[in-house]
């Protein structure tokens, strides 16, 4: 239902009735004392451009912001908590909103967390702290190995994979505009490159999944011709081949029929108005050698742009086999993205998201150690994805060894997401995860472009400030020893002990 249109119809009808009735019965005009303010609030909500909820749900949308104002006293009873009862998600959400809006993120009365609770983590600072302003506040990482002809200078924080189809066109436009403004990259997700990814000319990482959307033949296999047509676009800086996704490893993606519009179907090269299920595996290869040769083909067909692959670690032997094949063949991807089993999506079976796939930090540590063991760590960059929202989240994965971070959830929050948990229903109230025109039109793209860019700028800045406080000058100096975790009321250990560098000699001899 289009609440905005419904309000306008009701408002115009009421005004017409009151004016018409007043001709015969003057006292009816007194009703405007009650109705008038409500109508004024509604018209104001529809005309404003800052708050999507108010625009899409005039008058009633204001109750959401009323609850937000009194959240410290009342909403604490409705927020998400971790296993220790700490309101981690609420705190992080608030931080993202504050940074996106560029309002102060300082807080009175100290930490909002129980520092003596099991699982509490922190970063070791130094009494010889650096001046953050003397450091590079926008560090970048060059991605591209020996066979890459067009290396890409990537920001250390980028937009993680989210497809047009899962996201509305306005959400894609806002994120890509934010990427352009903030000089970072947007991962397209496996749904293909849409006109909305290209309009603002923000840097793109084109993700290709098992469905080969945007580069597929009629029977669903990989199309070289379709691939070359898209990858040649100057906005496409890198290509990421998706092997598996953290939220549903071993399970193909799902686009509900109600979201598969004519436009989306044309971009994906599928039939419209039918549910689209990506296969669980690739048809272009079925072993590690085939994977590496396919990556070489993608790089050659692109003219030498960086190409990598993304996976959630499952069976360790399979990843070791891939790395061994890279070493033996001499053909290396330019980057590897490690996705965590804790990743989120609106289309994941609950058992898959809860009980399959290695968590990000465990998988990341294993992948880094494997690459080191085979002598490939310096040649291949490693990206990390999985609930990265804050500067400290970035520090944790970069201390383990990641070069670059992805964030999906925080970028959605910066775009206006309120975590209504309706992503898979096509009824997202803020117009982000929906193809409902009435809802998506409430999302003001220029305003959200600034918020996405603001969030990126402030979060990278926060990370650099934490780095400086630890006496370090660059992300490359972060080590596992710098991050500490409380195991119980008296024991504290570092990531160096939680994720000790593994020796894989027994596997190397196979």
Buried (B, 14 or more C-beta within 10 A) or exposed (E): EBBBEEBBEEBEEBBEEBEEBBEEEEEBEEBBEEBEEBBEBBBEBBEEBEBBBBBBBBBEBBEBEEEEEEBEEEBEEEBEEEEEEBBBBBBBBBBBBBBBBBEEBEEEEEEEBEEEBEBBBBBEEEEEBBEBEEBEBBBBBEBBBEBBEEBBEBBBBBBBBBBBBBBBBBBBBBBBBBBBBBBBBBBBBBBBBBEBBBBBBBBBBBBBBBBBBBBBEEEBEBBEEBBEEBBEBEBBBBBBBBBBBBBBBBBBBBBBEBBBBEBBBEBBBBEBEEEBBBBEEBBBBEEBBEBBBBBBBBBEBBEBBBBBBBBBBBEBEEBBBBBBBBBEEEBBBBBBBBBBBBBBBBBBEEEBBEEBBBBBBBBBBBBBBBBBBBEBBEBBBBBBBBBBBBBBBBBBBBBBBBBBBBBBBBBBBBBBBBBBEBBBBBBBBBBBBBBBEBBBBBBBBEBBBBBBBBBBBBBBBBBBBBBBBBBBBEBEEBBBEBBBBBEEEEEEEBBBEBBEEBEBEEBEEE
